[in-house]
Amino acid sequence: MNRSFVLRYWLMITTFMLSMLGGSVVGQAQGQPGTPPVPPMREIALDSVRAVPQALDIAGWLLLDKDIQLELGGAVQNLYNFKFDKADKQFHSLQRRYPQHPMAYFLLGLSTWWRMMPAGPTDTRYDQRFLAYLDTTQTRAEALYKADARNYEACFFLSAAYGMEARLHAERHNWRKATVASRRALIYLEKSKEANGLSSEFLFGEGLFNYYAVWIGEEYKWLRPVLFFFPKGNRERGLAQLREVGRTAFYTGTEANFFLVTILNSEREKKSAEAYTLARQLTTQFPDNSRFQLDYAKLCFKLGKFEESEAASLSVLRKYAAGQVGYEAHAGRAATYIMGYLMHYKYHDLPQAQDYYQRCMAYSEQAGMAKQGYYIFAEAGLARLALQKSDHATARRYYRAVLEQSENGEDEYLEARDWLRKHPQ
C-alpha cells in the first residue's frame, strides 16, 4: 500500500469516519451474542468529559427532540434505502420550518453523500451540491455556537460537516483543504464530548477516532510523528462506544453498524461472523442500499455461505440491469466476480463463468477501476478457464496482464509468475 493512499485513508479516518456524526438510523441494532458488555456512558467518556451537564439549556436542540425523530423516521429510512427524493422532500420540509438550524442542511448533505457513494470515488457529479449543503450547515452551526459556547449540538454539526468536507477533499487529493477541514472537525469533536452524557449520538465520532487512532499508529509506524499531534486513542473503548451507538442511537446507529461491519471483518479483529450478522441486519432493513447489499454478499462469500452470496449478488445485478437508483457499474464488479467464481467452481458451468468474469472486467472499466482489484481477479479466473480448455495462448495472455497489473507478493501475481516461468514461449 503506497503512502499517498495511507495518507488519504488517515485523513478519511480522522475526519469523516471520526466526525461524520450526522448519519443515522431509525431501527436500532440489537446486541450480538458474545459481545462484551458496554460500560455505562459516564465510564466510557474521556477523563475530560464531565458528568451529564444537568444545567445545560437544550431548548431548540433538534438532535435530541423526540418529536423530530418521530417525524424524520421515514425520511432516514428512505435515505438509507436509496429513496433519496422521498427523503429530501421531508428534509426540505424541516428546512422550511427551521431555516436557521443546521440539521436539515446536514441531512441533505448526507443524502447527497450517499447518492455519490455507489458510483465510486471518481464520480464528481454531486461535489458542488454536497459542499454547498455542508457550507450552509457550518454557517448555521457557527451562528448557534457564537450565540452560546455551550451549544454542543452546534459543535456536533460543525464536527460532522467539516469531517465530511475533509473526506471529499481527501478523495479528490486536495490535501491542503482536507487538512484544514480535518483540524476544524477534530476541534469541534473535542468540544462536543461535553454532551456525551446526554445522548449516544455524540459518541459516534469519538468511538471511531478511539479505534482508528490506535490502528493507524500500529499499522503505519511512519505516521507516528503525525499522530503525536492528535489525541490518543483507545481501541477497546472505541469498539465499545461504536457498539453502544449501533444499539441505541437514532441518527448515528446505522453509520456505526456500517463501520463496524468493516472493522469486525478486518484482519485485525477477525470477527467476520459478527460482521456478517450486522451486514445481514443492514441489508434486511435497507434492501435497496447497494453498498449494504454488496457488503453482505462479500461477507457471505468469504464465510462460505454461497447460497446467500449468490442470491444477494443476483439481486444486485437485476437491480443494476433495471437501472435502479444506486446500482451502477461499481456495484456490478463484485457481484459479477462472485457469480463467475460460483459458476466456475460450484456449478462447473465454464461458459457462464467466462461470461461473468468478462462482465466483471467491463464493469470495472465503466467504473474507472480497470487493472485493479476485481478486474485482476477476473483476469486470473479467465486464465484458469483457458487452462481447463488447454488454451495456453489465452492463458498466457491473461497471466501476463495479471503479472503487469498486480502487486508483488499478491496471490494472483505469484500464480501468474509461477505459471509463466514453467511455460515459457
Secondary structure, DSSP 8 states (H G I E B T S, - for coil): --HHHHHHHHHIIIIIIHH-TT---SS-----TT------HHHHS-TT--S--TT---TT-GGG-HHHHHHHHHHHHHHHTT-HHHHHHHHHHHHHH-TTSSHHHHHHHHHHHHHHGGG-TT--TTHHHHHHHHHHHHHHHHHHHHH-TT-HHHHHHHHHHHHHHHHHHHHTT-HHHHHHHHHHHHHHHHHHGGGTTT-GGGHHHHHHHHHHHHHHHHH-GGGHHHHTTS----HHHHHHHHHHHHHH-SSSHHHHHHHHHHHHTSTTT--HHHHHHHHHHHHHHSTT-HHHHHHHHHHHHHTT-HHHHHHHHHHHHHHHHTT-TT--HHHHHHHHHHHHHIIIIIS--HHHHHHHHHHHHHHHHHTT-TTSTHHHHHHHHHHHHHHHTT-HHHHHHHHHHHHHHS-TTSHHHHHHHHHHHHS--
